Amino acid sequence: MTAERSVDVKVAGDKGAYLALQPAQGPNGNYAKMENGQLAVNLDGDAKEIDGKGVNPNAVTHFDKVFTVTNKGSQPVEVTITEKSSTNAVTFYRKNNPENSLEDGSITVNDGDSVAVGIKVDTRGEKVSNGEKLLDAIQVQANAEHGNATSS
């Protein structure tokens, strides 16, 4: 016996996908915006409603709750965030605790829950010049018990 079944798989932007990425509520959410369906984070003069040009050299700067990761799927997922960068200056952390780095391990996001993500920039000991781009892209990966999803 042969039977045909229909399958419908669609691609959704970061805001509407099963693993939704979007700017956080609050003032630091202004550092994030949706561009062509993807989350973009700008810690420079391109950030909306922000007057600064970038972070200080030889300093540690924290940006609590910049964007959120929401699990719109049907099971808990382990979420990790990795960066593509030429320096080690940028790390991501949960909510408003810079010591709870996502680089040290993944966090569980239950189905229907959201987690706010902060950004820590530590330029101490980094050889960076004025106007240098510290981060090129990030990759958010969610691993569920029976599969995984990745967003860059």
Secondary structure as UniProt FT lines:
FT   TURN            14..16
FT   STRAND          19..23
FT   HELIX           27..31
FT   STRAND          32..35
FT   TURN            36..37
FT   STRAND          38..41
FT   TURN            45..46
FT   TURN            48..49
FT   TURN            57..58
FT   STRAND          60..71
FT   STRAND          77..84
FT   STRAND          90..94
FT   TURN            95..96
FT   TURN            98..99
FT   HELIX           102..104
FT   STRAND          107..109
FT   TURN            111..112
FT   STRAND          114..122
FT   TURN            124..125
FT   TURN            130..131
FT   STRAND          137..144
FT   TURN            145..146
FT   STRAND          147..151
//
